[in-house]
Amino acid sequence: MPSPARMTLKILLPYQVLIERSDVSRVVVETPDGAFGLLPHRLDCVAAITPGILVYESEDAGESYVAVDEGAMVKTGKNVLVSVRNAIIGADLSELREAVQREFLTLNEQEQDTRAVLARMEVDFVRRIANLHHE
């Protein structure tokens, strides 16, 4: 009997390779359009990832969970590459969901606040330059 098809999953952070496994039978990520599942024979694809829980299943460890921040997922052949800003490996699903809420979604709100402040500063700067030009 032939062995079941497997994928290689690699989860990349800006500063390290968090996970690299070559015995993965399925991967599920959260996207802006909902959950997105991958099996070894699925066609190649790319998807944006939203903060949430990535689930993967491997032969020896069974189902595993990783809390991930926003990023991108690329599947080419038997390789699945996930690149995210931050991730937390964990066994307890409820703790990981809390970590997503606490760490990743709060960070996104802080980024939005920072961007709003920067936008106001830019508008003020442009207004002052325009006033200097008209004087």
Buried (B, 14 or more C-beta within 10 A) or exposed (E): EEEEEBBBBBBBBEEEEBBEBEBBBBBBBBEEEEEBEBEBEEEEEEBBBBBBBBBBBBEEEEEBBBBBBBBBBBBEEBEBBBBBEBBBEBEEEEEBBEBBEEBBBEBBEEEEEEEEEEEEEEEEEEEEEEEEEEE
